[in-house]
Amino acid sequence: MELIRTIAEAHDLVEKIRLSGRLIGLVPTMGALHRGHLLLVDEIRDHVDVIIMSIFVNPLQFGPNEDFDRYPRTLDSDVELAETVGVDYIFCPDVSEMYAGNVKTRVVVADLPNHLCGLSRPGHFDGVTTVVTKLINILKPHIAIFGQKDMQQAIIIQKMVKDLSLDVKIMTLPTVREVDGLAMSSRNNFLSEADRHEAVKLFQSLNFAKQMIVTGERDLFLIVEGIKNFITTGNSAEIDYIGLVDTETLEDLTELKDGSSVLIALAVKFGKTRLIDNLTIKIPVFEHVV
């Protein structure tokens, strides 16, 4: 496995791979690898000939009061892990390499970021779409894969790729979870023991809401209150948002219609650590007896 640190090196590499007729798969990450990242590699492997993983902590997607400086940077151990699952190349540029000079350009997707995480993290998704566009342009993958833990991000990237006619296929992988249901995340490393114990309530509350819906509850207020009470009872968790939204537009739903789908998305802070999770639920159709 080789480390590629400059854009010029990357351009030379991918040109040779493409000229040889081999297919490139891209696994974009910010490092601090865990099993979820490794499963992304496993998922894409059967579809490509060469796997490139990017490791880059992107400053554009962090707000001024967020955790960019303390985000874990563990390149040595990341390299070891990536090699165990057959990654062929790691693209790990410095910030000065990715954003050389006085950068003026951003890639902006309209509307979709104006919901959920985009409301509390203004500019976040502009940073995501900008860096993903750069990675696609630099590494020229045939396929790129993203996890569904951040479903809003996945939806926005898919829309961006379609709108800009980018020559890449986007794959997604269902959220990878710990044994107790907590979604795997590099930020889990910041949780205290007590907060880690409470954080499992994220996934539990999603399943609680799912049970409410599949057994016939259609009152959005009651579902949100049920989630809120489930998460906050007995601890000091701070809820950022609870969203029941359309699975395509991400707009807040005003009603739950039998036979449709709803994306329930959460962002909650446990201690100083903000975690997200989501679940897409197919709303069952009930026969209404008159």
Helices and strands as residue ranges (DSSP letters): E 2-4, H 7-19, E 24-29, H 35-45, E 50-55, G 59-61, H 75-84, E 89-91, H 95-98, H 117-120, H 124-139, E 143-147, G 148-150, H 151-163, E 169-173, G 186-190, H 193-199, H 201-214, H 220-232, E 238-245, E 261-270, E 273-282
